[in-house]
Amino acid sequence: MKTGNKKIKIGTKPTNKSIPLTADAWVESRKGSMEEGMKRLTIDVPESLHRSIKMSCASRGTKIADEVRELLSQKYGKM
């Protein structure tokens, strides 16, 4: 039996990269995602104050972090 010298052509490696956007298309696609990022703020408070805040928030069904954010926004404004 004779084997031939058959060449098999292999194509280019597929990628997951999408087609690059033009600058205008990139800006337009970013308009909906302009939400500001968050930064963590850690503070120390007396146990009695923490307990009081926690009980107050629990009775209203709110989170301490949400209440503190609201207080800081009232004091320093929404930037």
C-alpha positions as CSV (number, residue, x, y, z in Angstrom):
1,M,0.0,0.0,0.0
2,K,1.3,3.4,-0.9
3,T,0.8,6.4,1.4
4,G,0.6,9.8,-0.2
5,N,2.2,13.0,0.9
6,K,-1.1,14.7,1.6
7,K,-0.7,18.0,3.3
8,I,-3.3,19.2,5.8
9,K,-3.7,22.9,6.1
10,I,-4.4,24.2,9.6
11,G,-6.1,27.5,10.0
12,T,-5.3,30.3,12.4
13,K,-5.9,29.8,16.1
14,P,-9.4,31.0,17.1
15,T,-9.5,33.8,19.8
16,N,-12.1,35.1,22.1
17,K,-11.3,38.7,21.2
18,S,-14.2,40.7,19.8
19,I,-13.8,43.1,16.9
20,P,-12.3,46.3,18.2
21,L,-14.7,49.2,18.6
22,T,-14.1,52.6,17.1
23,A,-13.5,55.4,19.7
24,D,-17.0,56.8,19.2
25,A,-18.7,53.4,19.7
26,W,-16.6,52.7,22.8
27,V,-17.7,56.0,24.4
28,E,-21.3,55.4,23.5
29,S,-21.2,51.9,25.1
30,R,-19.7,53.3,28.3
31,K,-22.5,55.9,28.9
32,G,-24.7,53.5,30.9
33,S,-21.8,52.3,33.1
34,M,-20.7,55.6,34.7
35,E,-21.7,54.6,38.2
36,E,-19.0,55.8,40.7
37,G,-17.0,53.1,42.4
38,M,-17.1,52.5,46.2
39,K,-14.3,52.9,48.7
40,R,-14.3,51.2,52.2
41,L,-14.2,53.5,55.2
42,T,-13.4,51.9,58.6
43,I,-14.0,53.7,61.8
44,D,-13.9,52.8,65.5
45,V,-16.9,53.7,67.7
46,P,-17.6,52.9,71.3
47,E,-19.5,49.7,71.9
48,S,-22.5,51.5,73.4
49,L,-22.8,53.7,70.3
50,H,-22.6,50.7,68.0
51,R,-25.2,48.9,70.1
52,S,-27.5,51.9,69.9
53,I,-27.1,52.3,66.1
54,K,-27.6,48.5,65.6
55,M,-30.8,48.4,67.6
56,S,-32.2,51.4,65.9
57,C,-31.4,50.1,62.5
58,A,-32.8,46.6,63.3
59,S,-36.1,48.2,64.5
60,R,-36.4,50.0,61.2
61,G,-35.2,47.1,59.1
62,T,-32.3,49.1,57.7
63,K,-28.6,48.4,57.4
64,I,-26.0,50.4,59.4
65,A,-23.9,51.0,56.3
66,D,-26.8,52.5,54.5
67,E,-27.6,54.8,57.4
68,V,-24.0,55.9,57.8
69,R,-23.7,56.6,54.1
70,E,-26.9,58.8,54.3
71,L,-25.5,60.7,57.3
72,L,-22.2,61.3,55.5
73,S,-24.0,62.4,52.3
74,Q,-26.1,64.9,54.4
75,K,-23.0,66.3,56.0
76,Y,-20.6,66.4,53.0
77,G,-23.0,66.4,50.1
78,K,-23.3,64.0,47.2
79,M,-20.1,64.5,45.2
